[in-house]
Amino acid sequence: MALGLGVTIGLLVIFLAVLIGPFKVKVIEHNLEVFLFICGVLAMTISGFVKLADTETGWRLSIVEEALTAPLKITEVYGIPIGIVQIVLVVGFVIYKWNTPIHEAIRRMTNALSLKVMAFILISVLGLASSMISAILAAIILVEMISALHLSRKSEIDLTVIACFSIGLGAALTPLGEPLSTIAVAKLSGPPYYAGFDYLIKLLGIYIVPGILAFGILGMFFLGKVDPKDHGLGSESYNETLKDVIMRAVKVYVFIAALVLLGDGFKPLIFEYFTQVPSAILYWVNMVSAILDNATLAAAEIGPALTESQIKSALMGLLISGGMLIPGNIPNIIAAGKLGITSKEWARIGVPLGLISMGIYFVIIFSTEILLKF
């Protein structure tokens, strides 16, 4: 399949706009959800000029339905749909109603344990638990705990970004954690892998669990002292209104819908170029997960025809790079929105931390593969 020069250039321009726009234009930075949604609409329109052999592209009823419903349904409990927006909304109402006792309990716990120990526990426990309670709930717990701590703004941002890296990694250990892991297990459920609930734990656990603990230790070193002159992001008294709680849920809805459209709109590029790349290079190419929906990339790349080495490298590249920028992961979106972290502030620590982590994991994963051949 040849995409055509016009389609390729069009999608690349949108890609660069999504990557650079939030850092260069303040209007975009302050209205990121709307900007991404517009880019998603444009990408979908351009992709409609391409026909893939086995996959539908462009505007169609199914993708419109997915964009409208994806933020509202990730699972069902007794037939009731449960989605990201409902969780954000319900937990927001709970915090709005009982914020004082909740924040006081968190502060008492912090005083008893010390800030640095609390940071390690927060990052490590939420990272490990996210595979069972979901990355969404883990992120909500994270931001409420950080909101209750009296930290400098820099320390709060550092702690939030590092914790979101940990949550993003941990959520991939089971199909309950995030859409990427659900899709990967579903696509590998048949021969030759017969992937079940524990498949990703067995495949990636040896890399992810030490990584989560390492992020926990790193968080202790990044955590500065309390600065009474700098009230940080969430250490001031709780002052959210009911309107703020509702608007945050609306913004999350638009954000997730935008990522669905962006991911589907970029399918022609993904299928044309990404799926043909060797695993060692694909690992680095998957850094586009920093701005695209990693579930879409996983759906395009992962399949039973791949070797376990290829599956491992593709998934780890997606998971690590997802923490680099705000659109890369659902926990990032929730945390940045609640705590008011800008794209530049997130990238200041997220990009270098992601690149260093990618480098370390690259050496570990591919040197292990080489050694196993001898």
C-alpha positions in Angstrom: 0.0 0.0 0.0 1.3 3.4 -0.9 0.0 6.2 1.2 0.6 9.0 -1.3 2.7 12.1 -0.7 -0.2 14.3 0.2 -1.6 12.0 2.9 1.9 11.3 4.4 2.7 15.0 4.5 -0.7 15.9 6.0 -0.4 13.3 8.8 3.2 14.3 9.5 2.2 17.9 9.8 -0.5 17.0 12.4 2.0 14.8 14.2 4.4 17.7 14.5 1.7 20.1 15.6 0.6 17.7 18.4 4.3 17.3 19.4 5.4 21.0 19.3 2.2 23.0 19.6 1.6 22.7 23.4 5.2 23.9 24.1 5.2 26.9 21.7 1.7 28.3 21.8 0.1 29.3 25.1 -3.4 29.2 23.7 -2.8 25.5 22.8 -1.2 24.8 26.1 -4.2 26.2 28.0 -6.8 24.4 25.8 -4.9 21.1 25.1 -8.0 18.9 25.1 -9.7 21.0 22.4 -6.5 21.2 20.3 -6.0 17.5 20.4 -9.6 16.9 19.4 -9.3 19.2 16.4 -6.1 17.4 15.4 -7.9 14.1 15.7 -10.7 15.3 13.5 -8.1 16.4 10.9 -6.2 13.2 11.0 -9.4 11.1 10.6 -10.3 13.2 7.6 -6.9 12.8 5.9 -6.8 9.1 6.6 -10.1 8.7 4.8 -8.1 9.1 1.5 -6.3 5.8 2.1 -7.7 2.3 2.0 -5.9 -0.4 4.0 -6.2 -4.0 3.0 -7.6 -5.4 6.2 -8.5 -2.3 8.2 -11.1 0.5 7.8 -9.8 4.0 7.8 -11.3 7.5 7.8 -14.7 8.6 9.1 -17.3 5.8 9.8 -20.0 5.2 12.3 -18.0 2.7 14.3 -15.1 5.1 15.1 -17.6 8.0 15.9 -19.3 5.6 18.3 -16.0 4.6 19.8 -14.9 8.2 20.4 -18.2 9.0 22.0 -18.3 5.9 24.3 -14.7 5.1 25.0 -14.4 7.7 27.9 -17.6 6.2 29.4 -17.0 2.5 29.2 -13.9 0.5 30.0 -15.7 -2.3 31.8 -19.1 -3.3 33.2 -20.2 -4.1 36.8 -23.5 -5.9 37.0 -24.4 -4.6 33.6 -23.6 -0.9 34.5 -20.9 0.7 32.3 -17.9 2.0 34.2 -15.5 4.4 32.4 -12.8 7.0 33.0 -15.2 9.9 33.2 -17.5 8.2 35.8 -14.6 7.3 38.0 -13.1 10.9 37.8 -16.6 12.3 38.5 -17.5 10.1 41.4 -14.1 10.4 43.1 -14.2 14.1 42.5 -17.5 14.3 44.3 -16.2 12.3 47.2 -13.2 14.5 47.6 -15.4 17.6 47.3 -17.6 16.4 50.1 -15.0 14.9 52.5 -11.8 16.6 51.5 -10.9 17.9 55.0 -10.8 14.5 56.8 -9.2 12.8 53.8 -6.4 15.3 53.5 -5.9 15.4 57.3 -5.5 11.6 57.3 -2.9 11.8 54.5 -0.9 14.4 56.4 -0.9 12.4 59.6 0.4 9.4 57.7 3.1 11.5 56.1 4.2 12.9 59.5 4.4 9.4 60.9 6.4 8.0 58.0 8.5 11.1 56.8 8.1 12.6 53.3 10.8 10.5 51.6 9.4 7.2 52.9 5.9 8.4 51.9 7.2 9.2 48.4 8.7 5.7 48.0 5.5 4.0 49.2 3.3 6.2 47.0 5.2 5.6 43.8 5.9 1.9 44.4 2.6 0.8 45.9 0.5 2.6 43.3 2.7 1.3 40.5 2.2 -2.3 41.6 -1.4 -1.9 42.5 -2.4 -0.2 39.3 -2.5 -3.6 37.5 -5.4 -4.6 39.7 -7.2 -1.3 40.6 -6.6 0.2 37.1 -4.3 3.0 36.1 -7.2 5.5 36.3 -8.0 4.9 40.0 -4.3 4.8 40.9 -3.8 8.2 39.3 -6.8 9.7 41.1 -5.4 8.4 44.4 -2.0 9.8 43.5 -3.2 13.4 42.9 -5.4 13.5 46.0 -2.4 12.3 48.2 -0.1 14.9 46.5 -2.7 17.6 47.0 -2.6 16.9 50.7 1.2 17.3 51.1 3.0 20.5 51.7 5.6 20.4 49.0 7.3 23.0 46.8 5.8 23.2 43.3 8.9 21.6 41.8 8.8 18.7 44.2 5.1 18.1 43.5 5.7 18.1 39.7 8.7 15.7 40.0 6.8 13.4 42.3 3.7 13.3 40.1 5.7 12.6 36.9 7.8 9.9 38.4 4.7 8.3 40.0 2.9 8.3 36.6 5.8 6.5 35.0 5.5 3.9 37.7 1.7 3.6 37.3 2.0 3.4 33.5 4.4 0.5 33.8 2.6 -1.4 36.5 -0.8 -1.2 34.8 0.5 -3.3 32.0 0.9 -6.4 34.2 -2.7 -7.6 33.9 -5.6 -7.0 31.5 -7.3 -5.0 34.3 -4.7 -2.3 34.3 -5.2 -0.4 31.1 -6.4 -0.8 27.5 -3.0 -1.6 26.1 -2.6 -4.8 28.3 -6.2 -5.8 27.5 -5.6 -5.5 23.8 -2.2 -7.3 23.9 -3.7 -10.3 25.9 -6.7 -10.5 23.6 -4.5 -10.5 20.4 -2.2 -13.2 21.8 -4.9 -15.4 23.3 -4.7 -17.9 20.5 -1.8 -20.0 19.3 1.1 -20.1 19.7 1.0 -18.1 23.0 -2.4 -18.8 24.4 -2.1 -15.7 26.5 -4.1 -15.6 29.7 -4.5 -13.3 32.7 -0.9 -13.8 33.9 0.8 -13.8 30.5 2.1 -10.2 30.7 3.3 -10.7 34.3 5.4 -13.7 33.2 6.7 -11.9 30.1 7.3 -8.4 31.5 7.3 -8.7 35.3 11.0 -9.2 35.5 11.5 -5.8 33.9 8.6 -3.9 35.3 8.7 -4.7 39.0 12.3 -3.6 39.5 11.6 -0.6 37.4 8.7 0.4 39.7 10.9 0.0 42.8 13.7 2.0 41.0 11.2 4.9 40.3 10.2 4.7 44.0 13.8 5.2 45.1 14.4 7.9 42.5 11.3 9.8 43.8 12.9 9.9 47.3 16.0 11.7 45.9 13.9 14.1 43.8 11.7 15.1 46.7 12.9 18.4 48.2 12.1 19.9 51.5 8.9 21.7 52.5 9.0 25.3 51.3 6.6 27.5 53.3 7.0 30.3 50.7 6.1 28.0 47.8 2.6 26.5 48.2 3.0 24.2 45.3 0.2 22.7 43.3 -2.2 21.3 45.8 -1.0 22.2 49.3 -3.2 25.2 49.7 -6.6 24.7 51.3 -9.1 22.8 49.2 -11.1 25.4 47.1 -12.7 23.5 44.3 -16.3 24.1 43.4 -18.8 21.6 42.2 -18.4 23.2 38.7 -14.6 22.5 38.8 -15.3 18.8 39.6 -17.8 18.6 36.7 -15.5 20.5 34.2 -12.6 18.3 35.0 -14.6 15.2 34.0 -15.7 17.0 30.8 -12.1 17.8 29.9 -11.1 14.1 30.5 -14.0 13.1 28.2 -12.8 15.3 25.4 -9.1 14.3 26.0 -9.9 10.5 25.7 -12.2 11.1 22.7 -9.4 13.1 21.0 -6.9 10.3 21.6 -9.2 7.7 20.0 -9.5 9.9 16.9 -5.8 10.6 16.7 -4.9 7.0 17.1 -7.3 5.9 14.4 -6.4 8.8 12.1 -2.7 7.8 12.2 -3.4 4.1 11.3 -2.2 4.5 7.7 1.3 5.7 9.0 1.4 3.0 11.6 0.5 0.1 9.3 2.7 1.4 6.4 5.9 2.0 8.4 5.8 0.8 12.0 4.8 -2.8 11.5 7.7 -3.3 9.1 10.4 -2.1 11.5 12.8 -4.6 13.2 12.2 -5.0 17.0 15.3 -3.1 18.2 14.4 -0.1 16.1 10.7 -0.4 16.8 11.5 -0.1 20.5 12.7 3.5 19.8 10.2 4.3 17.2 7.5 3.6 19.8 8.4 6.8 21.5 5.6 8.3 19.5 3.5 6.7 22.3 4.4 10.0 24.2 1.7 11.7 22.2 -0.4 8.9 20.6 -2.7 6.4 22.2 -0.5 3.4 23.0 -3.5 1.0 22.8 -3.9 1.9 19.1 -0.2 1.3 18.5 -0.4 -2.0 20.4 -3.4 -3.1 18.4 -1.4 -2.4 15.2 1.9 -3.9 16.2 1.1 -6.9 18.5 0.1 -10.2 17.0 0.7 -14.0 17.2 3.2 -13.8 14.2 5.7 -11.9 16.4 8.3 -13.6 18.5 8.3 -13.0 22.2 11.4 -10.8 21.8 9.5 -8.6 19.4 6.4 -8.5 21.6 8.6 -7.6 24.6 10.5 -4.8 22.9 7.4 -3.3 21.3 5.4 -3.2 24.6 8.3 -1.9 26.8 8.9 0.9 24.3 5.3 1.9 24.4 5.0 1.7 28.2 8.2 3.7 29.1 7.7 6.5 26.5 4.1 6.9 27.6 5.3 8.8 30.6 7.3 11.4 28.7 4.5 13.8 27.8 1.0 14.5 29.1 -1.0 12.8 26.2 1.1 9.7 26.5 -0.9 8.0 29.3 -4.3 8.3 31.0 -2.6 8.7 34.4 -0.7 11.7 33.0 -3.9 13.3 31.7 -5.7 12.9 35.0 -2.8 14.1 37.2 -1.8 17.1 35.0 -5.4 18.2 34.7 -6.1 18.0 38.5 -2.8 19.6 39.6 -2.5 22.2 36.8 0.8 20.9 35.4 1.6 22.4 32.0 3.1 20.6 29.1 6.5 22.3 29.6 6.6 21.5 33.3 5.8 17.9 32.6 8.4 17.6 29.7 11.1 19.2 31.9 11.4 16.0 33.9 9.4 13.5 31.7 11.5 13.7 28.6 14.9 13.2 30.1 13.6 10.6 32.6 11.9 8.8 29.7 15.0 8.8 27.5 17.3 7.6 30.3 14.8 4.8 31.1 14.5 3.9 27.5 18.3 3.6 27.2 18.7 1.5 30.4 15.9 -0.9 29.4 17.2 -1.1 25.8 20.6 -2.4 27.2 18.9 -4.8 29.6 16.4 -6.2 27.2 18.6 -6.6 24.1 21.8 -7.7 25.9 19.7 -10.4 27.7 18.4 -11.6 24.3 21.9 -11.7 22.9 23.2 -13.7 26.0 20.3 -16.2 25.7 21.3 -17.0 22.2 24.7 -18.3 23.3 
